[in-house]
Amino acid sequence: MVDIRPKQRLIAHSIETESRIMKNATSMLACMLTCVAALLVVAAAPACAQEARAGDLVITQAWSRATPGGAKVAGGYLTIENKGATPDRLVGGSGDFAGKVEIHEMAMNNGVMTMRPLDKGLTIEPGKTVKLAPGSYHLMLMDLKNPLKQGEKVPLTLEFEKAGKVTLSLDVEGVGAQAPADHSGGHMKK
């Protein structure tokens, strides 16, 4: 008579070993998929940094605020860094969504907040950064053709005296926003 228990034990052991191998393989696959997903997020991060370059200028954090229906003006805000050795000047802008784009300055004069257009543009000195923000320098977007809606990306072309033209998008934030959201600025391209 042949004892078959050793064979059964061998089969049971083989099944148990195979089961452990499958669990390990599944865990490894899950780990690999998690790593791939993390790499994709990291690889996509530079696309969210959103900057434009025009000559020696680097433009970041381009944004605007949503406007109520019927509003004909809005502000545009961004940061311009001059990495060059010579000054440049923001002299104008344009966009299909607005009839006119001007560069303005807000300032306190004798306790009164004033706003005026900068007819000669805004100089960006070499090695310096100029921030266009609420209550300071800003783009005045006039004769809006439609209200700006939160979540939109509004295409805009800026013109610099030396660096030329650069096209970017303003990220439209909420009505009362004081700064751009984490996505910092708009999709920009030269």
C-alpha positions as CSV (number, residue, x, y, z in Angstrom):
1,M,0.0,0.0,0.0
2,V,1.3,3.4,-1.0
3,D,1.0,6.3,1.4
4,I,-0.4,9.3,-0.6
5,R,-0.2,11.8,2.3
6,P,3.3,13.0,1.3
7,K,2.0,13.9,-2.1
8,Q,-1.0,15.7,-0.6
9,R,1.3,17.6,1.6
10,L,3.5,18.4,-1.3
11,I,0.5,19.6,-3.4
12,A,-0.8,21.6,-0.4
13,H,2.7,23.2,0.1
14,S,2.9,24.0,-3.6
15,I,-0.5,25.7,-3.5
16,E,0.4,27.6,-0.4
17,T,3.7,28.7,-1.9
18,E,2.0,29.8,-5.1
19,S,-0.6,31.7,-3.2
20,R,2.1,33.6,-1.3
21,I,3.9,34.3,-4.6
22,M,0.6,35.7,-6.1
23,K,0.0,37.9,-3.0
24,N,3.6,39.2,-3.2
25,A,3.2,39.8,-7.0
26,T,-0.1,41.6,-6.4
27,S,1.5,43.8,-3.7
28,M,4.5,44.5,-5.9
29,L,2.2,45.5,-8.8
30,A,0.2,47.8,-6.5
31,C,3.4,49.4,-5.3
32,M,4.7,49.8,-8.9
33,L,1.4,51.4,-10.0
34,T,1.5,53.8,-7.0
35,C,5.0,54.7,-7.9
36,V,4.1,55.3,-11.6
37,A,1.1,57.4,-10.5
38,A,3.4,59.5,-8.2
39,L,5.9,59.9,-11.0
40,L,3.2,61.1,-13.4
41,V,2.1,63.7,-10.8
42,V,5.6,64.9,-10.4
43,A,6.2,65.0,-14.1
44,A,3.1,67.0,-14.6
45,A,4.1,69.6,-11.9
46,P,6.2,71.7,-14.1
47,A,3.2,72.1,-16.4
48,C,1.4,73.7,-13.5
49,A,4.3,76.1,-12.7
50,Q,3.1,78.0,-15.7
51,E,5.6,80.6,-16.7
52,A,6.3,82.5,-20.0
53,R,9.5,83.8,-21.3
54,A,10.1,86.8,-23.5
55,G,13.7,87.6,-24.0
56,D,15.3,88.0,-20.5
57,L,11.8,88.3,-18.9
58,V,10.0,85.6,-17.0
59,I,6.3,86.1,-16.5
60,T,4.4,84.1,-13.8
61,Q,1.2,84.1,-11.7
62,A,-1.0,85.7,-14.4
63,W,-4.6,86.0,-13.1
64,S,-7.7,88.1,-13.0
65,R,-11.0,88.2,-11.0
66,A,-14.4,87.1,-12.1
67,T,-16.7,90.0,-13.1
68,P,-20.4,90.5,-12.5
69,G,-22.7,90.5,-15.6
70,G,-22.6,93.9,-17.3
71,A,-19.2,94.9,-16.0
72,K,-17.0,96.5,-18.7
73,V,-13.7,96.5,-16.8
74,A,-11.5,94.1,-14.9
75,G,-7.9,94.0,-13.6
76,G,-5.1,91.8,-14.7
77,Y,-2.3,90.8,-12.4
78,L,1.1,89.0,-12.9
79,T,4.7,88.9,-11.9
80,I,7.5,89.9,-14.3
81,E,11.2,89.1,-13.5
82,N,14.0,90.6,-15.5
83,K,16.9,88.1,-15.6
84,G,18.9,90.2,-18.1
85,A,21.5,93.0,-17.8
86,T,19.4,95.7,-19.4
87,P,16.0,97.2,-18.5
88,D,12.9,96.4,-20.5
89,R,9.5,98.0,-20.5
90,L,5.9,96.6,-20.6
91,V,4.3,98.9,-23.1
92,G,0.9,97.4,-23.8
93,G,-1.3,94.4,-24.2
94,S,-4.3,93.0,-26.1
95,G,-6.8,90.3,-26.0
96,D,-9.9,89.3,-28.0
97,F,-12.0,89.4,-24.8
98,A,-11.4,93.2,-24.2
99,G,-11.5,96.3,-26.4
100,K,-8.4,97.7,-24.8
101,V,-5.6,96.7,-22.3
102,E,-3.7,99.5,-20.5
103,I,-1.0,99.5,-17.8
104,H,-2.2,101.4,-14.7
105,E,-0.8,102.3,-11.3
106,M,-2.8,102.8,-8.1
107,A,-1.2,105.0,-5.3
108,M,-2.1,107.0,-2.2
109,N,-1.9,110.7,-2.7
110,N,-2.7,112.9,0.3
111,G,-4.8,110.1,1.8
112,V,-6.7,109.5,-1.4
113,M,-6.3,106.4,-3.5
114,T,-5.7,107.4,-7.1
115,M,-5.4,105.4,-10.3
116,R,-3.7,106.5,-13.5
117,P,-2.5,105.0,-16.8
118,L,1.2,104.6,-17.3
119,D,1.4,106.1,-20.8
120,K,5.1,105.3,-21.2
121,G,4.7,101.8,-19.8
122,L,6.2,100.0,-16.8
123,T,10.0,99.6,-16.6
124,I,11.4,96.3,-15.3
125,E,15.0,96.9,-14.2
126,P,17.7,94.2,-14.7
127,G,17.8,91.7,-11.8
128,K,14.4,93.0,-10.4
129,T,10.9,91.6,-10.2
130,V,7.8,93.7,-10.6
131,K,4.5,92.4,-9.3
132,L,1.2,93.6,-10.8
133,A,-1.3,93.2,-8.0
134,P,-4.6,94.6,-6.6
135,G,-4.0,98.1,-5.3
136,S,-0.7,98.6,-7.2
137,Y,0.5,98.3,-10.7
138,H,-2.1,96.3,-12.8
139,L,-3.4,95.7,-16.3
140,M,-6.7,97.5,-16.9
141,L,-8.9,95.3,-19.1
142,M,-11.4,97.6,-20.6
143,D,-14.5,97.2,-22.8
144,L,-15.0,93.6,-21.8
145,K,-17.0,91.7,-24.5
146,N,-18.3,89.2,-21.9
147,P,-18.1,88.8,-18.1
148,L,-15.0,86.9,-16.9
149,K,-16.1,83.7,-15.2
150,Q,-14.3,81.9,-12.4
151,G,-12.3,79.0,-13.7
152,E,-11.8,80.4,-17.2
153,K,-8.5,81.0,-18.8
154,V,-8.4,84.2,-20.7
155,P,-5.8,84.6,-23.5
156,L,-3.8,87.8,-23.4
157,T,-0.8,89.1,-25.3
158,L,1.7,91.4,-23.6
159,E,4.0,93.7,-25.5
160,F,7.5,94.6,-24.2
161,E,9.7,97.3,-25.7
162,K,12.7,95.0,-26.2
163,A,11.5,91.4,-25.6
164,G,8.5,91.8,-28.0
165,K,5.2,90.0,-27.7
166,V,4.3,87.1,-25.4
167,T,1.0,85.3,-25.3
168,L,-0.3,83.9,-22.0
169,S,-3.6,83.1,-20.2
170,L,-5.0,84.8,-17.2
171,D,-6.5,82.4,-14.7
172,V,-9.9,83.8,-13.6
173,E,-10.2,83.6,-9.9
174,G,-13.3,84.4,-7.7
175,V,-14.8,87.9,-7.5
176,G,-13.0,88.9,-4.2
177,A,-9.7,87.1,-4.8
178,Q,-6.6,89.0,-3.6
179,A,-4.0,86.6,-5.1
180,P,-3.9,83.7,-7.6
181,A,-4.8,80.2,-6.4
182,D,-2.2,77.5,-6.0
183,H,-2.1,76.9,-9.7
184,S,-0.3,80.3,-9.9
185,G,-1.0,82.1,-13.0
186,G,-2.2,81.1,-16.4
187,H,-1.0,78.7,-19.1
188,M,1.6,80.8,-21.0
189,K,3.5,80.4,-24.2
190,K,6.0,82.5,-26.2
